[in-house]
Amino acid sequence: MAIPELANDLVDEILCCLPATSLKRLRATCKRWNRLFKEDRKFASEHRDKAAKEFLFLIMTEKQRICPLSIINLAPQHGDDVTPLPSVEVKRELSLPHPRSNNIRQFDMTTQVFHCDGLLLCVRDLITGPTACHYEIVVWNPFTGQTRWIEADNRWNPFITFVLGYNNNKSSCSQRILCFDPAGKETEIYDLNSSDSWRTLDDDLTPPGWTAVIAEDFTSLKGNIYFFAKEESEPQLGLSLLRFDFSTEKSSLFVPLPYQRPRWEILRLSAVRDEKLSVFLQPADTSKAEIWVTSKIDDDSTKAVSWNKVLAFDLNPHLQITEHVTFVLDEDKKVAVCCERLMDYDDDLCIDKIYILGQDNQGSEFGFDPLVPYQTGPRPVPLNYVPSLVQIELPAGD
């Protein structure tokens, strides 16, 4: 007796649970599956919510390229453990041709790169005059190759920050770009599913009485943006995390840091497995540093969030990590991958470094770029990238 075929709805439900890399290999199975993986926005959205997620390390290098970062033997080292020490390899850059170069010249990400649920927001600034700066922006899915190019002309400030997120309304989830100046003011937003224009928000990035601490420390988690801020009336309390919600287009207090200090030597923020946040803390006037992780964060803002210390280590004398470090954490293996640029001010040279920090103050150090002229490109940025089928939204009618 012939085995009956499964209903398409049941097949789709099963496929929704498979990792994106597995679906890519199944694309040639039949025409329906190929269309499902490439063109069906509803399937892509459900897959993002249900599928087992894979996490790959990417890095933006001094050469203004996004490259996969292969780390072998990424495991904590313990005393007499015979596990080989980790090794690092920066692989060949991912292809992102510039749209005005006949697909020959690569796009140079000279300013910023930001990761949100399988999409990268890459930004390049071009100063066009004493009071204007032109930005080239691309929203890019490296896994599918889809891109969306966006213009942002005549911004007066060359230090504007761009971040990517989406609203969490189940009825109308839409991707959005947020743009703001170093003080968290003059906030603008761009809806990818609407007309090709920016609109100004009524409120600043921060609520009244708060000041954003603008650096590279903006992190996306479940479509929202998290960042550090301080309360103007009580600066002695240190910093807290604020959350910008793309659904309400407002920021609100999220959670205080694990402990309060008026000054930090290092204070950096990163996401963990699309569920939690982590902070790299080093109080001023000490070499002791820690990495803390929140409990799982859900959409209920009233639920209490707690912190758990995952790593603790001494940064001196062998680890030359400064306040400019960027990091991602593998919580399961209790290992942090950190990127840093070391400066030689006498010779105007710098070298980019990768540090792998584990338990028991274990650390490995790698130089992955040759000495280069001082400040010739962006600092190295590690990304805990999630391959995804998510499709970049287009204006209505396209």
PAMIZA-376246 format. One record per residue (C-alpha): residue in one letter; y, z, x. Coordinates in steps of 0.5 Angstrom, whole numbers, padded with zeros to 4 digits, always signed. Layout:
N
aYZX/...
This chain:
398
m+0000+0000+0000/a+0007-0002+0003/i+0011+0004+0005/p+0018+0004+0000/e+0024+0003+0004/l+0029+0009+0004/a+0035+0008-0001/n+0042+0006+0003/d+0045+0013+0001/l+0039+0017+0004/v+0039+0012+0011/d+0047+0013+0011/e+0046+0021+0011/i+0041+0021+0016/l+0045+0016+0021/c+0051+0021+0020/c+0047+0026+0024/l+0046+0022+0030/p+0050+0022+0036/a+0055+0017+0037/t+0052+0014+0043/s+0045+0014+0039/l+0049+0009+0034/k+0052+0005+0039/r+0045+0003+0041/l+0042+0002+0034/r+0048-0003+0032/a+0044-0009+0033/t+0038-0007+0029/c+0041-0010+0023/k+0048-0013+0020/r+0049-0008+0015/w+0048-0002+0021/n+0053-0006+0025/r+0058-0007+0020/l+0057+0001+0018/f+0058+0003+0025/k+0064-0002+0026/e+0068-0002+0020/d+0066+0003+0015/r+0072+0008+0015/k+0068+0013+0010/f+0062+0013+0014/a+0066+0014+0021/s+0070+0020+0017/e+0063+0023+0015/h+0060+0022+0022/r+0065+0026+0025/d+0064+0032+0021/k+0057+0032+0021/a+0054+0029+0027/a+0052+0033+0033/k+0057+0032+0038/e+0057+0030+0046/f+0062+0032+0051/l+0063+0028+0057/f+0068+0029+0062/l+0074+0024+0063/i+0080+0025+0068/m+0086+0022+0069/t+0088+0020+0076/e+0094+0019+0080/k+0092+0012+0080/q+0094+0012+0073/r+0087+0011+0070/i+0082+0014+0066/c+0075+0015+0069/p+0069+0018+0067/l+0068+0024+0072/s+0060+0026+0073/i+0058+0033+0075/i+0051+0034+0078/n+0048+0041+0078/l+0054+0044+0073/a+0051+0051+0073/p+0053+0058+0075/q+0051+0060+0082/h+0048+0067+0083/g+0047+0070+0090/d+0040+0067+0092/d+0040+0062+0087/v+0036+0056+0090/t+0040+0051+0085/p+0044+0046+0089/l+0051+0046+0089/p+0055+0042+0084/s+0057+0035+0087/v+0063+0031+0084/e+0063+0023+0083/v+0069+0020+0080/k+0067+0013+0077/r+0070+0007+0075/e+0076+0007+0071/l+0075+0005+0063/s+0078-0002+0061/l+0085-0001+0058/p+0088-0008+0058/h+0096-0008+0057/p+0097-0013+0051/r+0102-0017+0054/s+0098-0019+0060/n+0093-0023+0057/n+0088-0018+0058/i+0089-0018+0066/r+0093-0012+0068/q+0091-0005+0066/f+0096-0001+0062/d+0099+0005+0067/m+0099+0012+0064/t+0105+0014+0068/t+0107+0020+0063/q+0102+0023+0059/v+0095+0023+0056/f+0092+0027+0050/h+0085+0028+0047/c+0084+0029+0039/d+0077+0028+0036/g+0075+0022+0040/l+0082+0018+0041/l+0086+0018+0047/l+0094+0018+0046/c+0096+0015+0052/v+0104+0014+0054/r+0108+0011+0059/d+0115+0012+0060/l+0120+0006+0062/i+0128+0009+0063/t+0132+0003+0060/g+0139+0006+0061/p+0143+0013+0063/t+0142+0015+0056/a+0135+0012+0053/c+0128+0012+0055/h+0123+0007+0052/y+0116+0009+0051/e+0110+0005+0051/i+0104+0009+0047/v+0097+0007+0045/v+0092+0010+0041/w+0085+0009+0044/n+0078+0010+0042/p+0075+0009+0049/f+0068+0009+0046/t+0069+0003+0041/g+0075+0000+0045/q+0079+0000+0039/t+0087+0000+0040/r+0093+0001+0036/w+0100+0000+0040/i+0106+0003+0038/e+0113+0003+0040/a+0118+0009+0041/d+0125+0006+0043/n+0132+0009+0045/r+0129+0017+0046/w+0135+0020+0050/n+0130+0025+0054/p+0125+0022+0059/f+0121+0029+0058/i+0119+0028+0051/t+0112+0030+0049/f+0107+0026+0045/v+0101+0029+0041/l+0096+0027+0036/g+0093+0030+0030/y+0091+0029+0023/n+0092+0033+0017/n+0086+0036+0014/n+0087+0035+0006/k+0080+0032+0004/s+0083+0027-0001/s+0088+0024+0004/c+0086+0025+0012/s+0091+0021+0016/q+0092+0021+0023/r+0099+0022+0026/i+0103+0023+0032/l+0108+0028+0033/c+0114+0028+0038/f+0119+0033+0041/d+0124+0035+0046/p+0123+0040+0051/a+0126+0046+0047/g+0121+0044+0041/k+0127+0041+0037/e+0129+0034+0035/t+0122+0033+0032/e+0119+0027+0029/i+0113+0024+0026/y+0109+0018+0026/d+0104+0016+0020/l+0099+0011+0023/n+0097+0009+0016/s+0105+0008+0014/s+0110+0003+0016/d+0112+0002+0023/s+0117+0007+0024/w+0119+0015+0026/r+0121+0020+0021/t+0125+0026+0023/l+0122+0033+0021/d+0127+0038+0017/d+0124+0044+0021/d+0123+0045+0029/l+0117+0045+0032/t+0117+0053+0032/p+0119+0057+0026/p+0125+0061+0026/g+0126+0066+0032/w+0121+0063+0036/t+0121+0059+0042/a+0116+0054+0045/v+0114+0054+0052/i+0113+0047+0053/a+0108+0045+0059/e+0102+0041+0059/d+0099+0046+0054/f+0098+0043+0048/t+0091+0043+0045/s+0088+0039+0039/l+0083+0043+0035/k+0080+0040+0028/g+0087+0036+0028/n+0092+0042+0029/i+0096+0043+0035/y+0096+0049+0039/f+0101+0051+0044/f+0104+0058+0047/a+0111+0061+0044/k+0115+0067+0045/e+0118+0071+0040/e+0126+0071+0042/s+0127+0078+0039/e+0122+0081+0043/p+0121+0078+0050/q+0117+0084+0053/l+0111+0082+0048/g+0109+0076+0052/l+0107+0070+0049/s+0103+0068+0043/l+0099+0062+0040/l+0102+0058+0035/r+0099+0052+0031/f+0102+0046+0028/d+0099+0044+0022/f+0099+0037+0020/s+0098+0038+0013/t+0104+0042+0012/e+0108+0039+0018/k+0110+0046+0020/s+0108+0051+0025/s+0106+0058+0024/l+0103+0064+0028/f+0096+0064+0030/v+0094+0069+0035/p+0096+0074+0040/l+0093+0073+0047/p+0088+0077+0049/y+0093+0082+0052/q+0100+0082+0053/r+0104+0081+0060/p+0112+0079+0061/r+0110+0074+0066/w+0104+0070+0068/e+0102+0067+0075/i+0098+0062+0071/l+0097+0061+0064/r+0094+0055+0061/l+0090+0053+0055/s+0084+0048+0053/a+0079+0047+0047/v+0072+0049+0047/r+0067+0044+0044/d+0071+0043+0038/e+0071+0050+0035/k+0074+0055+0040/l+0080+0055+0044/s+0080+0058+0051/v+0086+0061+0056/f+0086+0061+0064/l+0090+0068+0065/q+0093+0070+0072/p+0098+0076+0071/a+0104+0075+0076/d+0103+0079+0083/t+0095+0079+0083/s+0090+0074+0085/k+0085+0076+0079/a+0084+0071+0074/e+0080+0070+0068/i+0078+0065+0062/w+0078+0068+0055/v+0075+0064+0049/t+0077+0065+0042/s+0071+0066+0036/k+0070+0060+0032/i+0076+0058+0029/d+0075+0055+0022/d+0081+0052+0017/d+0082+0059+0014/s+0088+0062+0017/t+0087+0069+0014/k+0081+0070+0018/a+0081+0074+0024/v+0080+0071+0031/s+0078+0075+0037/w+0077+0074+0044/n+0072+0074+0049/k+0072+0074+0057/v+0067+0069+0059/l+0069+0069+0067/a+0073+0073+0072/f+0074+0071+0079/d+0079+0072+0085/l+0083+0066+0087/n+0085+0068+0094/p+0084+0066+0099/h+0080+0060+0099/l+0082+0057+0092/q+0089+0054+0092/i+0090+0054+0085/t+0097+0054+0082/e+0100+0055+0075/h+0100+0047+0075/v+0092+0047+0074/t+0089+0044+0068/f+0082+0046+0066/v+0076+0045+0061/l+0070+0050+0060/d+0063+0049+0059/e+0062+0056+0055/d+0054+0056+0055/k+0054+0055+0063/k+0060+0059+0064/v+0063+0054+0069/a+0070+0052+0069/v+0072+0045+0072/c+0079+0045+0074/c+0084+0040+0077/e+0090+0041+0081/r+0095+0038+0086/l+0096+0041+0093/m+0103+0039+0096/d+0105+0038+0103/y+0112+0039+0103/d+0113+0038+0110/d+0110+0031+0110/d+0111+0029+0103/l+0104+0028+0101/c+0099+0031+0096/i+0092+0031+0095/d+0088+0032+0088/k+0083+0037+0088/i+0077+0039+0083/y+0075+0046+0083/i+0068+0048+0080/l+0069+0056+0078/g+0063+0060+0076/q+0060+0067+0075/d+0060+0072+0081/n+0067+0069+0084/q+0063+0062+0086/g+0067+0056+0087/s+0066+0049+0090/e+0072+0045+0092/f+0072+0037+0092/g+0078+0032+0094/f+0077+0026+0090/d+0084+0022+0092/p+0086+0021+0099/l+0093+0023+0101/v+0098+0020+0097/p+0106+0020+0098/y+0109+0026+0094/q+0110+0025+0087/t+0107+0018+0086/g+0103+0019+0079/p+0101+0024+0074/r+0098+0030+0076/p+0090+0030+0075/v+0088+0032+0068/p+0081+0033+0066/l+0079+0032+0058/n+0073+0034+0055/y+0072+0028+0051/v+0068+0027+0045/p+0065+0020+0044/s+0066+0018+0037/l+0066+0012+0031/v+0073+0015+0028/q+0077+0009+0027/i+0084+0008+0028/e+0089+0008+0022/l+0093+0002+0021/p+0099+0001+0016/a+0097+0000+0009/g+0096-0007+0007/d+0093-0009+0014/
